[in-house]
Amino acid sequence: SKSDDLARLQADLESSRAAAEAAERRAEDLSTELTKSQADRGKSESRALEDLRTETRTLVQERNRAELLVVDLKRENEVLQQLLNVTRSMQASKGESKSIFGKLQDRLGG
């Protein structure tokens, strides 16, 4: 259902957010390590750091897409709830109309 999808997406969003934060912390750690390391190791560490930064950017983009999807699903859920309320109201009105029509028929002997 929409609620289950929304809950699942929110859980995925939290997981993605935590992974992005962990990746950002790791990138900072690697950056500090890089400045302390020897010049001959700098090239390979720089490449690893760039890979990690790329991965971090990807995770952040995925998190942002998930956040937008959650917003869209919440909006859609609100619209569906409003539609459900209108439908229920229309059904109630239809029931009242049938009741009134039935009473008129009874009074007219019909």
Stockholm file with secondary structure:
# STOCKHOLM 1.0

chainA/1-110         SKSDDLARLQADLESSRAAAEAAERRAEDLSTELTKSQADRGKSESRALEDLRTETRTLVQERNRAELLVVDLKRENEVLQQLLNVTRSMQASKGESKSIFGKLQDRLGG
#=GR chainA/1-110 SS CHHHHHHHHHHHHHHHHHHHHHHHHHHHHHHHHHHHSCHHHHHHHHHHHHHHHHHHHHHHHHHHHHHHHHHHHHHHHHHHHHHHHHHHHHHHHHHHHHHHHHHHHHHTTC
#=GC SS_cons         CHHHHHHHHHHHHHHHHHHHHHHHHHHHHHHHHHHHSCHHHHHHHHHHHHHHHHHHHHHHHHHHHHHHHHHHHHHHHHHHHHHHHHHHHHHHHHHHHHHHHHHHHHHTTC
//
